[in-house]
Amino acid sequence: MAPYTVDIDVRFRDIDALGHVNNAVYATYIEQARTRYFRDVLEMDISQSSSVLASIAIDFRRPIELSDGDVTVTVELAELGRSSATMAHEVRVGDAVAATAEATIVSLDPDTGEPTPIPEDHRAAMEAYHDL
C-alpha cells in the first residue's frame, strides 16, 4: 500500500528571515501528518492518546519557500515494536524531497508514565494499513 500522505499549506508565519521555511517548522509539518494519521488510521484524536514523541531526526535536503504553496508529508511505518512505533517521513515539494525524517512514538501507561504495549486495536490498524 502507498504511504499515508498529507498535504499541508506553507504559511507566511513558517518563513524565516532568509525567506524559507524555518527548520523547526519541518517538525511541525511532521507532527501535523502524525495527528492526521492518528485520526484517519487509528480513528482517534491524538490528544486522547497516551503516546509521546520519544525522538525525531530530520535530514534537510532543500529549502521550502512560501511560493511553493504546500508540502506533502508521507508517513510510513519503519518499525513496530512492543511499545513503540518508528515512522519514516518524507517532506516533499512536488516531486522534490525537501527533507526526510524518522520519528519514534512510545505508548505510555497514563497512570505510571512507563512504556506499555501498543493497544491491540492500534497495532492491528497500523499493520492493516501498512500491509504488515
N, C-alpha and C positions, 0 to 999 in steps of 0.2 A: 504494500500500500504506500502511497505517496506520503511524505511527511505532513504533519499538521501545519497549516500555513495561515498567517495573519497579515493583513495589510494595515499599516499604521501611518497616519499623516505626519509629515515633518512639520513641526510648528515653529513659528518665529522664535518663541522662547527657548527652543532647543539649540539655537545658534549662538556660538561664542564670538569673541572679539575678532577672531581670524576668519569669520564668515562661514564656518562649517559646524556641523553638529558636535557639541562637546562630547568628549569621550565618555563621561559618566552617563550621558543620555542613552548610549547604546544599552547599558544595563537596564534602563527604564523600558526601552523597547522590548527587551527580552522578558522583563517582568510582565509587561502588558500581554505578550504572547502566552506566557505561562498562565496568567489569570484567565485568559480566554480558553486555553487548553483545559484547565480545571472545570470551567463552565461547560464546555462542549463535549469533552471526552469523559470526564469523571462525573459530570452532571452535579456539580456543587459549586458554591460560592467559595473562592479561595480563602476569604476571611473567616469562614467557618471551619477551615481545615486546621488540624494541629500539626502541620508540617512547616518546616523552616528551610530557608536557603542556607546551606552549610558552606558552600563555596561557589565561586564563579571565576572563570578565567576567560578573558576576551583577547583575541588577536585581531588587530586592526589592519585592514588591507587598503582601504581608500577612504577619503573623506566623503561625507554626505553633506549636501548643501540644501538650503531652503528651496532652491529651484528644482531639486529632484522630486519634490511633491509628496512622495510617500516611499516607505520602505516595506519590504516583505520579510517577515521573520518566520523561519521554519523551526519546528520542534520535532526532534526525533529522539527515540529512547535508545541511548547508548549502552546503558547497563541498568538492570533491575535487580537490586539486592533484596535482602530481608527487610530492612527498614529504610532503605534509600533508593532513589532513582536518579540516575545521571542522564541529563538531557543534553543533546548536541543541538546547537543552533547555527543558522546562517542568517545574517542580516544582509539583504540584497537591495540594490537599486537597479531595477530592470534585470538584466542578465549578469550584472557585475556584483561580485561578492564584496561587500564593504567590511564585513567582519565575520569571524567565526567565534563561537563561544561554547563552553561546556559549563553546565550548572548542576550541582548536586543538591537535591531536596531530601531532607530527612524527616521521617514521620516520628512525632514525639507523643508520649503519653501526656495528656493535658494536666494530669494531677502531679506527676513526678518530674516532668520535663526531660525524661530519659528516652532514648530511642526505643521505638516499639515497632512491631511488624506493620508493614503497609496493610491497610484494611483490604480484606479479600476482594470486595467489590471494586475497589480502585485498581488492585493488581489485575483482576480479570478484565476490566475496561481497557487498561493500558496494553495488556497482552493482545486483546482482540483488535484494538485499533492499529497496533503496530505489527500484527501478524506474527506474534512470538509463540 
